[in-house]
Amino acid sequence: MAKTSKIHPHLSLREIDQRLRQTQGFWKVQRWMAIRYAMVHPSNARQIAKAVGLSTSSVQHLIGNYNKEGATAIETKGSGGRKYGYLTLEQEKSFLASCEEKALSGHYTTVDDIQKAFEQKAGKSVARSTIYRLLDRHNWRKLVPRHQDIDKQQEFKKTLKNK
């Protein structure tokens, strides 16, 4: 038979109920529900997981962390999000603002130029795909000025047949 999960009494049942009412966000509420369920109905992690809609391993980790750290284990930021960026989103915005100023003053802004400046700012070499994702993330799009070659236009006019 599976081992009964035991909860250390860091908080009373009333305090847990109060946290449940005040907590926002589905995942945090679900964690508090698992702790409450384990306090009220001591059972194994599989039964708790089935009752609150978590995986068995999540309940085991949650109860273990709660027993060690108390309420701070429940109110963590959680996993996910942007962990491995070269720069923060604010730094990226300020970086692209400087590139935008250069482009608005009439200079060409190419991906090569942006990549070199980005590598200098980040202190590492980056792939070109990183720059394209950066530009896409900040809703930049490719605008190319139209080059006018007068000689080609005149040549085209001469060969154009009138109806």
Contacts in CASP RR format, 6 or more apart in sequence:
PFRMAT RR
TARGET T0000
AUTHOR 0000-0000-0000
METHOD contacts of the structure
MODEL  1
MAKTSKIHPHLSLREIDQRLRQTQGFWKVQRWMAIRYAMVHPSNARQIAK
AVGLSTSSVQHLIGNYNKEGATAIETKGSGGRKYGYLTLEQEKSFLASCE
EKALSGHYTTVDDIQKAFEQKAGKSVARSTIYRLLDRHNWRKLVPRHQDI
DKQQEFKKTLKNK
1 44 0 8 1.000
2 44 0 8 1.000
2 45 0 8 1.000
2 46 0 8 1.000
3 44 0 8 1.000
4 42 0 8 1.000
4 43 0 8 1.000
4 44 0 8 1.000
5 38 0 8 1.000
5 42 0 8 1.000
5 43 0 8 1.000
5 44 0 8 1.000
5 45 0 8 1.000
5 48 0 8 1.000
5 59 0 8 1.000
5 60 0 8 1.000
5 63 0 8 1.000
6 38 0 8 1.000
6 42 0 8 1.000
6 63 0 8 1.000
6 67 0 8 1.000
7 35 0 8 1.000
7 38 0 8 1.000
7 39 0 8 1.000
7 42 0 8 1.000
7 63 0 8 1.000
7 66 0 8 1.000
7 67 0 8 1.000
8 66 0 8 1.000
8 67 0 8 1.000
8 70 0 8 1.000
9 39 0 8 1.000
10 66 0 8 1.000
10 70 0 8 1.000
10 71 0 8 1.000
11 19 0 8 1.000
11 70 0 8 1.000
11 71 0 8 1.000
13 36 0 8 1.000
13 39 0 8 1.000
13 40 0 8 1.000
16 32 0 8 1.000
16 35 0 8 1.000
16 36 0 8 1.000
16 39 0 8 1.000
17 36 0 8 1.000
19 32 0 8 1.000
19 71 0 8 1.000
19 74 0 8 1.000
20 29 0 8 1.000
20 32 0 8 1.000
20 33 0 8 1.000
20 36 0 8 1.000
23 29 0 8 1.000
23 32 0 8 1.000
23 75 0 8 1.000
27 78 0 8 1.000
28 74 0 8 1.000
28 75 0 8 1.000
30 52 0 8 1.000
30 53 0 8 1.000
30 54 0 8 1.000
31 62 0 8 1.000
31 74 0 8 1.000
32 74 0 8 1.000
33 52 0 8 1.000
34 48 0 8 1.000
34 49 0 8 1.000
34 52 0 8 1.000
34 54 0 8 1.000
34 59 0 8 1.000
34 62 0 8 1.000
34 63 0 8 1.000
35 62 0 8 1.000
35 63 0 8 1.000
35 66 0 8 1.000
35 74 0 8 1.000
37 48 0 8 1.000
37 51 0 8 1.000
37 52 0 8 1.000
38 48 0 8 1.000
38 59 0 8 1.000
38 63 0 8 1.000
41 47 0 8 1.000
41 48 0 8 1.000
41 51 0 8 1.000
45 56 0 8 1.000
45 59 0 8 1.000
45 60 0 8 1.000
45 63 0 8 1.000
46 56 0 8 1.000
48 54 0 8 1.000
48 59 0 8 1.000
48 63 0 8 1.000
49 55 0 8 1.000
49 56 0 8 1.000
49 58 0 8 1.000
49 59 0 8 1.000
52 59 0 8 1.000
54 62 0 8 1.000
62 73 0 8 1.000
62 74 0 8 1.000
64 73 0 8 1.000
65 73 0 8 1.000
66 73 0 8 1.000
66 74 0 8 1.000
82 89 0 8 1.000
86 118 0 8 1.000
86 122 0 8 1.000
86 124 0 8 1.000
86 126 0 8 1.000
86 130 0 8 1.000
87 95 0 8 1.000
87 121 0 8 1.000
87 122 0 8 1.000
91 121 0 8 1.000
92 134 0 8 1.000
92 137 0 8 1.000
92 138 0 8 1.000
93 138 0 8 1.000
95 117 0 8 1.000
95 118 0 8 1.000
95 121 0 8 1.000
96 134 0 8 1.000
96 135 0 8 1.000
96 138 0 8 1.000
96 140 0 8 1.000
98 117 0 8 1.000
99 109 0 8 1.000
99 113 0 8 1.000
99 114 0 8 1.000
99 117 0 8 1.000
100 109 0 8 1.000
102 109 0 8 1.000
103 109 0 8 1.000
108 145 0 8 1.000
111 128 0 8 1.000
111 131 0 8 1.000
111 132 0 8 1.000
111 135 0 8 1.000
114 131 0 8 1.000
114 134 0 8 1.000
114 135 0 8 1.000
115 126 0 8 1.000
115 128 0 8 1.000
115 131 0 8 1.000
118 126 0 8 1.000
118 130 0 8 1.000
118 131 0 8 1.000
118 134 0 8 1.000
119 125 0 8 1.000
119 126 0 8 1.000
135 141 0 8 1.000
END
